[in-house]
Amino acid sequence: MNPRWLLRMSQWARNPPSAGRVKFVAAIVGVLLVVFALEHFGLWPEGLTAQRMRP
């Protein structure tokens, strides 16, 4: 592990992020999980699916 990451983790342990930032990140992760679940179960609209471009 890079020593820089150890220093960053120790800084986060001493000064944790605010509750608002934690909620914001949790909301983003939740939205991504919902989109992934919709796509996995085939409920995602075909019009919003990216198409492969031919070279």
N, C-alpha and C positions, 0 to 999 in steps of 0.2 A: 504494500500500500504506500502511496506517495505521502511523504511527511506533510505536504501542504494540506491534504485532506484531513489528516489527524489534527492539524491546527484549526482547520475550519470547523470540525466536529466539536472540538473543545470550546471554540467561541460560541457555537450554537448552544452548547450545554450551559454556558455561563449567561448568555443573553438569548433566551428562546424568542422565536417570532411571536408577534402579537396574535391575539385570538382572531382578529379580523382576517389576518393573512392566512391563518390555518383554515378558517372557514372558506376563504376564497379558493385555496388550493384544493380543499376537499370537494367543493362544488365543481371545479373543473374536472377532477378525476371522476366524479359521479356522472357528469355529462358524457365524458368519453366512454365510460362503461355502458351507459344506456345506448349510445350510438353503436358500440361494438356488439351489444346484445341484439339490437334490431337487425344489424347486418348479418349476424350469425344465424338467426332464426328465419331469415328471408323476408323480414317485414320492411326492409329498407326500400324506398321507391327506386325503380330502375332509372328514372330520369336524373337522380342525384348520384349515380354511380359513375366513376371516372372511366373513360374509354381509353384503350391503348391506341396510341398513334403509330402508324406505320412509318418507317423511315423513308 
